[in-house]
């Protein structure tokens, strides 16, 4: 799953060095431009909240609350299990 990553949505605060790092690995870094709502100094971006919500769902699982995995295959397996668990609770 992570080895097939093509695009990463990042905050505007990510610098040039990070984007160059991703580019060397064949991953494109995109800053979301479409503002859904303007709340004064706070702007809601559509893609950002997809990412924020996904991270929050994964973080609800104790095993995924911290980065314990050394291999990406193990991390992928735990992400799959976390999403299966989340979807099973919806029914």
C-alpha positions in Angstrom: 0.0 0.0 0.0 2.6 2.6 1.0 5.0 1.5 -1.7 2.4 2.4 -4.3 2.0 6.0 -3.0 1.9 8.6 -5.7 0.5 11.8 -4.2 0.7 13.2 -0.7 -1.5 16.1 0.4 0.6 18.4 2.6 0.1 21.6 4.5 1.4 24.9 3.0 4.1 24.9 5.8 6.0 22.0 4.3 9.2 23.3 2.8 11.1 22.8 -0.4 13.5 20.2 1.1 10.6 17.9 2.0 9.0 18.2 -1.4 12.4 17.5 -3.1 12.8 14.5 -0.8 9.5 13.1 -1.9 10.2 13.9 -5.6 13.4 11.9 -5.5 11.2 8.9 -4.4 8.6 9.5 -7.2 6.0 11.0 -4.9 4.2 14.2 -5.7 3.5 16.6 -2.8 0.3 18.7 -3.4 -0.9 21.6 -1.3 -4.8 21.6 -1.3 -6.0 24.8 -2.9 -9.8 24.5 -2.9 -11.1 26.3 0.2 -14.5 25.0 1.2 -15.1 27.5 4.0 -13.4 30.7 5.3 -13.6 31.0 9.0 -11.6 34.2 9.5 -7.9 33.1 10.0 -8.9 29.5 9.6 -9.6 27.9 6.2 -11.2 24.5 5.6 -9.8 22.6 2.7 -11.7 19.6 1.3 -8.7 17.2 0.9 -7.1 18.1 4.2 -10.1 16.9 6.3 -10.1 13.6 4.5 -6.5 13.1 5.7 -7.2 14.4 9.2 -10.2 12.2 9.7 -8.3 9.1 8.4 -5.4 9.7 10.8 -7.8 10.2 13.7 -9.6 6.9 12.9 -6.2 5.1 12.7 -5.1 6.7 16.0 -8.2 5.4 17.7 -6.5 2.0 17.6 -3.9 1.6 20.4 -1.4 -0.2 18.2 -1.4 2.6 15.6 -1.3 5.5 18.2 2.5 5.5 17.9 4.9 4.4 15.2 6.0 1.0 16.4 6.4 -0.9 13.2 9.8 -1.3 11.6 8.6 -2.7 8.3 6.1 -1.0 6.0 4.4 -4.4 5.3 3.6 -4.7 9.0 2.3 -1.1 9.2 0.1 -1.8 6.1 -1.3 -4.9 7.8 -2.2 -2.9 10.9 -3.8 -0.2 8.8 -5.9 -2.7 7.0 -7.0 -4.3 10.3 -7.9 -0.9 11.8 -10.1 0.0 8.8 -11.8 -3.5 8.9 -12.5 -2.9 12.6 -13.9 0.5 11.9 -16.1 -0.7 9.1 -17.3 -3.7 11.1 -18.5 -1.3 13.9 -20.7 0.6 11.3 -23.0 -2.4 10.7 
